[in-house]
Amino acid sequence: MVRLELDQVVMRRMKEDDIEAVKALIKEGCEGTENRLILHILTRPLCLFILAVFSSILRCLVHSFILALAIPVFLLIVFLKITMPRSTGVLGSSRPSWDYVGSSYRGTLHLILVTECCRRRIGPKEKDKEMSTETITPEREQAAGQVWVADCESDIIGCIFRESENRAGIGRICRCVTGSWYRREGLGRLLVQSLEQRERESGAHRVYAHVPYPSKVGEVFFRKLGYRQYGEGSDEEDDEEMKLETPERGFLGYPLTKVFFKDL
């Protein structure tokens, strides 16, 4: 673990030459999440019952009890591996994939968030990589959402994804990831609170965050930041807007994410 000085961290929009670094950060931060979700589904009572039924049928066709038990489990794991990204939505959003190029910032100056820890500005990079030849229309850019990165001396050490605005006054955090060497240093809190401040300034009154179901760390993290889990409060029944935000569901309709929210 590296000692991190938060006043040296700049929150800015992701640019195209940051995409590979952000993808590597996401891959590192999400390692094991898919396997934990699959294990969560496999151990649900209804799923266990279905596997037992198929194993009993196979037992009449094959002469090996081990094969009759293993084949349904193996086939279900393969099925979940193929369909999981479509069910949960990549990065916790409802879309099948994230448009990294479309969500990249194209200004000549870095668009940054001014945080309590950092008040400095950074200008354009001395040498930017060549922009993508893909056509980026305003509609695509609006639908793509935004990615904000934590920049510390030109190194990307964290990122947070904000989905495009589907409902007025509502923000949605798709993914919040910090580098493994910079955890428990307050960087995750800085990422979320910086985005909350921007949402508040833009007129949003509520922010949602979807946390993978087996992630106890993510659940505790958002609770410490003042978020509440959907379904815990008695006042939620009369909130029609909140009913529009539902957890992502996978095989047999089992929830794969927990919905957390915070009123700004």
C-alpha positions as CSV (number, residue, x, y, z in Angstrom):
1,M,0.0,0.0,0.0
2,V,1.3,3.5,-1.0
3,R,0.8,6.5,1.2
4,L,-1.4,8.9,-0.8
5,E,-1.7,12.7,-0.4
6,L,-5.2,13.5,-1.5
7,D,-4.2,17.2,-2.2
8,Q,-2.1,15.9,-5.1
9,V,-5.1,14.1,-6.7
10,V,-7.0,15.8,-9.5
11,M,-10.4,14.7,-10.5
12,R,-10.9,15.2,-14.3
13,R,-12.8,13.8,-17.2
14,M,-11.3,10.8,-19.0
15,K,-9.7,11.4,-22.4
16,E,-9.2,8.9,-25.1
17,D,-5.5,8.3,-24.3
18,D,-6.7,7.3,-20.7
19,I,-9.0,4.5,-22.0
20,E,-6.6,1.6,-21.8
21,A,-5.4,2.6,-18.3
22,V,-9.1,2.9,-17.1
23,K,-9.9,-0.6,-18.6
24,A,-6.9,-2.1,-16.8
25,L,-8.1,-0.5,-13.6
26,I,-11.6,-1.8,-14.1
27,K,-10.3,-5.3,-14.8
28,E,-8.2,-5.3,-11.6
29,G,-11.0,-3.9,-9.5
30,C,-13.7,-6.3,-10.7
31,E,-11.5,-9.4,-10.4
32,G,-13.6,-12.2,-8.8
33,T,-16.9,-10.3,-8.9
34,E,-18.4,-12.4,-11.7
35,N,-17.4,-15.7,-10.0
36,R,-18.9,-14.5,-6.7
37,L,-22.2,-13.6,-8.5
38,I,-22.3,-17.1,-10.2
39,L,-21.7,-18.8,-6.8
40,H,-24.5,-16.6,-5.3
41,I,-26.9,-17.8,-8.0
42,L,-25.9,-21.5,-7.8
43,T,-26.6,-21.6,-4.1
44,R,-30.2,-20.2,-4.3
45,P,-32.8,-22.8,-3.3
46,L,-34.7,-22.8,-6.6
47,C,-31.5,-23.2,-8.6
48,L,-30.4,-26.1,-6.4
49,F,-33.7,-27.8,-6.9
50,I,-33.5,-27.4,-10.7
51,L,-30.0,-28.8,-10.7
52,A,-31.1,-31.8,-8.6
53,V,-34.0,-32.5,-11.0
54,F,-31.7,-32.5,-14.0
55,S,-29.1,-34.6,-12.2
56,S,-31.8,-37.2,-11.4
57,I,-32.8,-37.3,-15.1
58,L,-29.2,-37.7,-16.2
59,R,-28.7,-40.4,-13.7
60,C,-31.1,-42.5,-15.7
61,L,-29.1,-41.9,-18.9
62,V,-25.5,-42.2,-17.6
63,H,-24.1,-44.7,-15.3
64,S,-21.9,-42.3,-13.4
65,F,-23.3,-40.4,-10.4
66,I,-20.4,-37.9,-10.6
67,L,-21.1,-37.1,-14.2
68,A,-24.8,-36.8,-13.6
69,L,-24.1,-34.2,-10.9
70,A,-21.3,-32.3,-12.6
71,I,-22.8,-31.9,-16.1
72,P,-25.8,-29.7,-15.2
73,V,-23.6,-27.5,-12.9
74,F,-20.9,-27.2,-15.7
75,L,-23.5,-26.3,-18.3
76,L,-25.2,-23.7,-16.0
77,I,-21.8,-22.1,-15.2
78,V,-21.1,-21.8,-19.0
79,F,-24.5,-20.3,-19.6
80,L,-24.1,-17.8,-16.8
81,K,-20.6,-16.9,-18.0
82,I,-22.0,-16.1,-21.4
83,T,-25.2,-14.2,-20.3
84,M,-23.9,-12.5,-17.1
85,P,-22.7,-9.3,-18.8
86,R,-26.1,-8.9,-20.5
87,S,-27.9,-9.6,-17.2
88,T,-26.0,-7.3,-14.9
89,G,-25.0,-4.8,-17.4
90,V,-21.3,-4.0,-17.8
91,L,-20.0,-1.8,-15.0
92,G,-23.4,-2.0,-13.2
93,S,-25.4,-0.2,-15.8
94,S,-28.3,-1.6,-17.8
95,R,-26.4,-1.4,-21.1
96,P,-24.6,-4.4,-22.6
97,S,-21.3,-2.5,-23.0
98,W,-19.8,0.8,-22.1
99,D,-19.0,3.3,-24.9
100,Y,-15.5,4.4,-23.8
101,V,-14.8,6.5,-26.9
102,G,-18.2,8.2,-26.8
103,S,-17.7,9.1,-23.1
104,S,-14.3,10.6,-23.6
105,Y,-13.8,14.3,-23.1
106,R,-12.7,16.2,-26.2
107,G,-11.9,19.7,-24.8
108,T,-8.4,21.2,-25.2
109,L,-8.3,21.9,-21.4
110,H,-9.0,19.2,-18.8
111,L,-12.4,19.5,-17.3
112,I,-11.8,18.9,-13.6
113,L,-13.8,18.7,-10.4
114,V,-12.6,21.1,-7.7
115,T,-12.5,19.1,-4.4
116,E,-11.9,20.1,-0.8
117,C,-8.5,18.5,-1.0
118,C,-7.4,20.0,-4.2
119,R,-7.9,23.5,-5.6
120,R,-5.3,23.6,-8.4
121,R,-6.0,23.4,-12.1
122,I,-4.1,21.5,-14.8
123,G,-3.8,22.5,-18.4
124,P,-3.6,20.5,-21.6
125,K,-1.1,17.7,-21.9
126,E,2.1,18.5,-23.7
127,K,1.5,15.7,-26.1
128,D,-1.9,14.1,-26.7
129,K,-2.4,10.9,-28.7
130,E,-4.2,11.1,-32.0
131,M,-8.0,11.2,-31.5
132,S,-10.1,8.3,-32.7
133,T,-11.4,8.4,-36.2
134,E,-14.9,7.3,-35.0
135,T,-17.7,9.7,-35.6
136,I,-18.9,11.1,-32.2
137,T,-22.2,12.8,-32.5
138,P,-23.7,14.9,-29.7
139,E,-26.4,12.3,-29.3
140,R,-23.8,9.5,-28.9
141,E,-21.8,11.6,-26.4
142,Q,-25.0,12.4,-24.4
143,A,-26.0,8.7,-24.3
144,A,-22.5,7.5,-23.5
145,G,-22.3,9.0,-20.0
146,Q,-19.2,10.3,-18.3
147,V,-16.0,8.8,-16.8
148,W,-14.1,10.8,-14.2
149,V,-10.6,9.7,-13.3
150,A,-8.3,10.4,-10.3
151,D,-5.1,11.7,-11.7
152,C,-2.0,11.8,-9.5
153,E,1.1,13.0,-11.2
154,S,-0.2,11.8,-14.6
155,D,-1.1,8.3,-13.2
156,I,-4.7,7.1,-13.3
157,I,-5.2,5.7,-9.8
158,G,-9.0,5.6,-9.6
159,C,-12.2,6.2,-11.7
160,I,-15.9,6.6,-11.3
161,F,-18.5,6.1,-14.0
162,R,-21.7,8.2,-14.3
163,E,-24.4,6.9,-16.5
164,S,-26.2,9.3,-18.9
165,E,-29.2,11.2,-17.5
166,N,-32.4,9.1,-18.1
167,R,-34.5,10.9,-15.5
168,A,-34.4,14.6,-14.5
169,G,-32.7,15.3,-11.2
170,I,-31.3,11.8,-10.9
171,G,-27.6,10.7,-11.0
172,R,-26.4,7.1,-11.2
173,I,-23.0,5.8,-10.3
174,C,-22.2,2.8,-12.5
175,R,-18.8,1.8,-11.1
176,C,-16.3,3.2,-8.6
177,V,-12.8,1.6,-8.6
178,T,-9.5,2.5,-7.0
179,G,-6.1,1.1,-7.7
180,S,-5.1,-1.8,-5.3
181,W,-2.1,0.2,-4.1
182,Y,-4.2,3.2,-3.1
183,R,-7.1,1.6,-1.1
184,R,-8.0,2.7,2.4
185,E,-6.5,6.1,1.8
186,G,-9.8,8.0,1.3
187,L,-9.6,7.9,-2.6
188,G,-12.9,6.1,-3.0
189,R,-14.6,8.6,-0.7
190,L,-13.0,11.5,-2.8
191,L,-14.3,10.0,-6.0
192,V,-17.9,9.6,-4.8
193,Q,-18.1,12.9,-2.9
194,S,-16.6,14.8,-5.9
195,L,-19.2,13.4,-8.2
196,E,-22.0,14.1,-5.7
197,Q,-20.9,17.7,-5.5
198,R,-21.1,18.0,-9.3
199,E,-24.5,16.4,-9.4
200,R,-25.7,18.8,-6.6
201,E,-24.4,21.8,-8.6
202,S,-26.2,20.6,-11.7
203,G,-29.5,20.4,-9.9
204,A,-29.7,16.7,-9.1
205,H,-31.6,15.8,-5.9
206,R,-30.7,12.1,-5.6
207,V,-27.9,9.7,-6.6
208,Y,-28.2,5.9,-7.0
209,A,-25.5,3.3,-6.8
210,H,-25.8,-0.4,-7.6
211,V,-23.6,-2.7,-5.6
212,P,-22.9,-6.3,-6.6
213,Y,-24.9,-8.6,-4.4
214,P,-22.0,-10.5,-2.7
215,S,-19.9,-7.3,-2.1
216,K,-20.0,-6.6,1.6
217,V,-17.1,-4.2,1.2
218,G,-19.1,-2.1,-1.3
219,E,-22.1,-2.1,0.9
220,V,-20.3,-0.9,4.0
221,F,-18.5,1.7,1.9
222,F,-21.6,3.4,0.6
223,R,-23.4,3.2,4.0
224,K,-20.4,5.1,5.5
225,L,-21.0,7.8,2.9
226,G,-24.7,8.2,3.9
227,Y,-26.3,6.0,1.4
228,R,-29.3,3.8,2.3
229,Q,-30.3,0.5,0.7
230,Y,-33.6,0.5,-1.2
231,G,-36.3,-1.4,0.8
232,E,-35.1,-0.5,4.3
233,G,-37.1,2.6,4.9
234,S,-40.9,2.8,5.5
235,D,-41.1,6.1,3.6
236,E,-40.1,4.6,0.3
237,E,-43.5,3.1,-0.5
238,D,-44.9,6.5,-1.4
239,D,-41.9,7.5,-3.5
240,E,-43.0,6.8,-7.0
241,E,-39.6,7.9,-8.5
242,M,-37.7,5.4,-6.4
243,K,-39.8,2.6,-7.8
244,L,-38.3,3.2,-11.2
245,E,-34.9,2.2,-9.9
246,T,-34.8,-1.6,-9.7
247,P,-31.9,-4.0,-9.1
248,E,-30.3,-5.9,-12.0
249,R,-31.6,-9.4,-12.2
250,G,-30.0,-12.6,-13.6
251,F,-30.9,-16.3,-14.0
252,L,-34.4,-17.1,-12.6
253,G,-34.9,-13.5,-11.8
254,Y,-32.5,-13.5,-8.8
255,P,-31.2,-9.9,-7.9
256,L,-27.6,-9.4,-8.7
257,T,-27.2,-5.9,-7.4
258,K,-28.4,-4.0,-4.3
259,V,-29.7,-0.5,-4.9
260,F,-28.4,2.3,-2.7
261,F,-29.5,5.9,-2.8
262,K,-28.7,9.2,-1.2
263,D,-30.7,12.4,-1.3
264,L,-28.5,15.4,-1.9
